[in-house]
Amino acid sequence: MDKMKLYDELLIVEKHLGSMLAQIKDMKDVVDSLVEENLNLELENQHLRDKLAKQEQAEDDKQELSKSRLNLEKLYEQGFHVCRDFYGSRRENQEECVFCSSMIYGK
């Protein structure tokens, strides 16, 4: 085989390999972005499932309360104490009150 012809063919192969390498790099970049997007969507999906489960649990818990406890809970959510010690007074900055919670949700 002629040395020049062999050299020319090697140059052609080199060009093809360079082109294929550039295509592979572009494909890799696309796959990387798809993997990252997929991971973000999976995390968001899990957060939404957790939030939905908490919401369903809260609804189930509310349905288990008697009518009078539901009324106490409504007052509490409006910012008032429903416990014996502070009944009717406003809760500052909507802070939680253990006594009120035990009054509403205690068994």
N, C-alpha and C positions, 0 to 999 in steps of 0.2 A: 504494500500500500504506500502511496506517495505521502511523504512527510507533510507537505502543504495541505493535501486533502484531509489527512488525519487531524491536523491542527485546526482547519476550518470546521470540521465536524465537532471537534471538542469545543470550539467557540459557540457553535449552535446549541450543543447540549448544555453548556454553561448558561446561555441566555434562557433556555427553557427552565432550567433548574432555578435560576434567579426569579423568573416569572412565577413559577410554582411556589417558591418560598414566600414571595410577596402575597400571593393568594392565600397561602396557609396562615400568614400573619394576620391578614384581614379577617379570615374566618375565626381565628383564635380570639381576636378582639370582640367580634360579635358574640361568640360563645361566652366569653368572660362577662360581657354586659348582660346577657340573658341569664346566666347563673346568678349574678348579683341581684337582678330584678326578681328572679324566682325566689331567692332567699328572703328578700324584703316582703314579697307577697305572702310567703309562708308564715313569716313572723306576724304580719298584719292579720292574717287569717286566724292565727292562734290567739292573738289579743282579742279579736272580735268574738271568737268562740268562748273565751274566758269571760268576757264582758256579758255575753248573752247568757251564759250559765249563771253568773252572779245575779243578773236581772231576773231570770226565771226563779232562782232560789229566793230572792227577795219577794217576788210576787207570791210564791208559795208560802213564805213565812207570814206575809201580810194576810193571806186568806185564812191562816190558822188563828189569827187574833180574833177575840170577841169584839162585838160592836163597841163596847165601852173602851176597850184597849185601843181600837182603831181611832176613836175620838181623842184619846190621850196622845196617841202618836201624831195625829194631825195637829194638835195644839203644840206639841213638842217641835214638830217640823216648822211651825210658824214662828218659833223662837221663844217659847214660854216654857218655864219649868213646870213639870207635872208631878214632881216628887213631894213628899210630905213637908220637907224642910223649907222648900223655896217655892211652893205652889203659886202659880200665877205671876211670878216675877220674870222679867225678861232675862234670857240667857245672853250674856255679853259676848259679842263676836261669834255667835253661834257655836260656842264651845260645847263639847260633849259633857253630859252629866251622868255619872254612873248610877246615881240614885234614880234619876228619871228612866234610864234604860232598864234598870231592874224592875221599876214599877210597870213599864209597858211590856217588856218581853219576859220578865221573870215568871216562873211557873208556880 
